[in-house]
Amino acid sequence: MIPNPPGDPHADLVRKRQRTRAAVLGVILGAFVVLVFAITIAKIKAGMPH
């Protein structure tokens, strides 16, 4: 496989899509962490039975 030369528009487009995908995945992961934290706090406050 021949590597793409620097400044190749196709390679730039691929990198941009990868950055966008990574950012979206980061936001989704962050939202999941906040959701789990909120559920944990709600259960602690409710006096979760053992």
ROLUM-652392 format. One line per 2 residues: number of its first residue (from 1); their letters; for each residue x, y, z of N, C-alpha, C, CB. Coordinates in nm, 2 decimals. Each point is the difference from the previous one (the first is absolute). Glycine has a CB too. Example, Ala and Ser with C-alpha at 12.3 -4.5 7.8 and 13.67 -1.06 7.14 Angstrom:
# residues 2
1 = as = 1.32 -0.57 0.78 -0.09 0.12 0.00 0.09 0.12 0.00 -0.19 -0.12 0.12 ~ 0.15 0.23 -0.19 0.09 0.11 0.00 -0.08 0.11 0.08 0.12 -0.06 -0.22
***
This chain:
# residues 50
1 = mi = 0.08 -0.12 0.00 -0.08 0.12 0.00 0.09 0.12 0.00 -0.19 -0.12 0.12 ~ 0.16 0.22 -0.21 0.08 0.12 -0.01 -0.06 0.10 0.09 0.06 -0.05 -0.24
3 = pn = 0.02 0.11 0.33 -0.06 0.10 0.10 -0.04 0.13 -0.08 0.14 -0.09 0.18 ~ -0.24 0.16 -0.13 -0.04 0.12 -0.06 0.10 0.11 0.03 -0.24 -0.07 0.02
5 = pp = 0.27 0.15 -0.13 0.09 0.11 0.02 -0.06 0.11 0.10 0.10 -0.04 -0.23 ~ -0.01 0.12 0.30 -0.06 0.10 0.09 -0.08 0.10 -0.09 0.20 -0.03 0.16
7 = gd = -0.31 0.08 -0.10 -0.08 0.09 -0.07 -0.10 -0.06 -0.09 0.18 0.16 0.02 ~ -0.19 -0.29 -0.02 -0.09 -0.07 -0.09 -0.15 0.03 0.05 0.17 -0.19 -0.05
9 = ph = -0.25 0.24 -0.03 -0.14 0.04 0.04 -0.08 -0.13 0.06 0.00 0.19 -0.17 ~ 0.03 -0.30 0.11 -0.07 -0.12 0.05 0.04 -0.04 0.14 -0.02 -0.08 -0.24
11 = ad = 0.15 0.09 0.27 0.05 -0.03 0.13 -0.05 0.10 0.10 0.21 -0.10 -0.10 ~ -0.21 0.23 0.06 -0.06 0.10 0.09 -0.14 -0.02 0.03 0.16 0.16 -0.10
13 = lv = -0.24 -0.20 0.00 -0.14 -0.03 0.03 -0.02 -0.12 0.09 -0.05 0.09 -0.23 ~ 0.13 -0.19 0.22 0.00 -0.12 0.09 0.03 0.04 0.14 0.06 -0.15 -0.19
15 = rk = 0.05 0.23 0.21 0.04 0.05 0.13 -0.11 0.08 0.06 0.24 0.00 -0.07 ~ -0.31 0.09 -0.01 -0.10 0.08 0.06 -0.12 -0.08 0.04 0.07 0.18 -0.15
17 = rq = -0.10 -0.29 0.08 -0.11 -0.09 0.04 0.03 -0.07 0.13 -0.07 -0.02 -0.24 ~ 0.20 -0.02 0.24 0.04 -0.08 0.13 0.00 0.09 0.12 0.15 -0.14 -0.14
19 = rt = -0.11 0.27 0.12 -0.01 0.09 0.12 -0.14 0.03 0.04 0.21 0.11 -0.08 ~ -0.30 -0.10 -0.02 -0.15 0.02 0.03 -0.05 -0.12 0.07 -0.02 0.15 -0.20
21 = ra = 0.05 -0.27 0.15 -0.05 -0.12 0.06 0.05 -0.01 0.14 -0.01 -0.11 -0.22 ~ 0.14 0.14 0.25 0.06 -0.01 0.13 -0.07 0.10 0.09 0.22 -0.07 -0.10
23 = av = -0.25 0.19 0.06 -0.07 0.10 0.08 -0.14 -0.04 0.04 0.14 0.18 -0.11 ~ -0.21 -0.24 0.01 -0.14 -0.05 0.03 0.01 -0.11 0.10 -0.08 0.07 -0.23
25 = lg = 0.17 -0.16 0.21 0.01 -0.12 0.09 0.04 0.05 0.14 0.07 -0.15 -0.19 ~ 0.01 0.25 0.20 0.04 0.06 0.13 -0.12 0.06 0.07 0.23 0.04 -0.09
27 = vi = -0.31 0.03 0.02 -0.12 0.06 0.06 -0.10 -0.10 0.05 0.03 0.20 -0.15 ~ -0.05 -0.31 0.07 -0.09 -0.11 0.04 0.06 -0.07 0.12 -0.07 -0.03 -0.24
29 = lg = 0.20 0.01 0.24 0.06 -0.07 0.12 -0.02 0.09 0.12 0.17 -0.12 -0.15 ~ -0.14 0.25 0.14 -0.02 0.09 0.11 -0.14 0.00 0.05 0.18 0.14 -0.09
31 = af = -0.28 -0.14 0.00 -0.14 0.00 0.04 -0.03 -0.13 0.08 -0.06 0.15 -0.20 ~ 0.11 -0.26 0.15 -0.02 -0.13 0.07 0.06 0.01 0.14 0.01 -0.12 -0.22
33 = vv = 0.11 0.17 0.24 0.06 0.01 0.13 -0.09 0.09 0.09 0.23 -0.03 -0.10 ~ -0.28 0.14 0.05 -0.08 0.09 0.08 -0.13 -0.07 0.04 0.10 0.20 -0.11
35 = lv = -0.16 -0.28 0.02 -0.12 -0.07 0.03 0.02 -0.11 0.11 -0.07 0.04 -0.24 ~ 0.18 -0.11 0.23 0.03 -0.10 0.10 0.02 0.06 0.14 0.10 -0.15 -0.18
37 = fa = -0.03 0.27 0.18 0.03 0.07 0.12 -0.13 0.05 0.06 0.22 0.07 -0.08 ~ -0.31 -0.02 0.00 -0.13 0.05 0.05 -0.09 -0.11 0.06 0.01 0.18 -0.17
39 = it = -0.01 -0.30 0.10 -0.07 -0.11 0.05 0.06 -0.05 0.13 -0.06 -0.07 -0.23 ~ 0.19 0.07 0.24 0.06 -0.04 0.13 -0.04 0.09 0.11 0.19 -0.10 -0.13
41 = ia = -0.18 0.23 0.11 -0.03 0.10 0.10 -0.15 -0.02 0.04 0.17 0.16 -0.09 ~ -0.26 -0.18 -0.01 -0.14 -0.02 0.04 -0.03 -0.12 0.08 -0.05 0.12 -0.22
43 = ki = 0.12 -0.23 0.19 -0.01 -0.12 0.08 0.05 0.02 0.14 0.02 -0.14 -0.21 ~ 0.09 0.21 0.22 0.06 0.02 0.14 -0.10 0.08 0.08 0.24 -0.01 -0.09
45 = ka = -0.29 0.12 0.03 -0.09 0.08 0.07 -0.13 -0.07 0.04 0.10 0.20 -0.12 ~ -0.14 -0.29 0.04 -0.13 -0.08 0.02 0.02 -0.11 0.11 -0.07 0.05 -0.24
47 = gm = 0.19 -0.07 0.28 0.03 -0.10 0.10 -0.01 -0.14 -0.06 -0.08 0.16 0.19 ~ 0.15 -0.18 -0.29 0.00 -0.13 -0.07 0.01 -0.12 0.10 0.10 0.11 -0.21
49 = ph = -0.20 -0.20 0.20 0.01 -0.12 0.09 0.11 -0.09 -0.04 -0.24 0.02 0.04 ~ 0.29 -0.10 0.06 0.11 -0.09 -0.03 -0.05 -0.12 -0.05 0.13 0.10 0.18
***
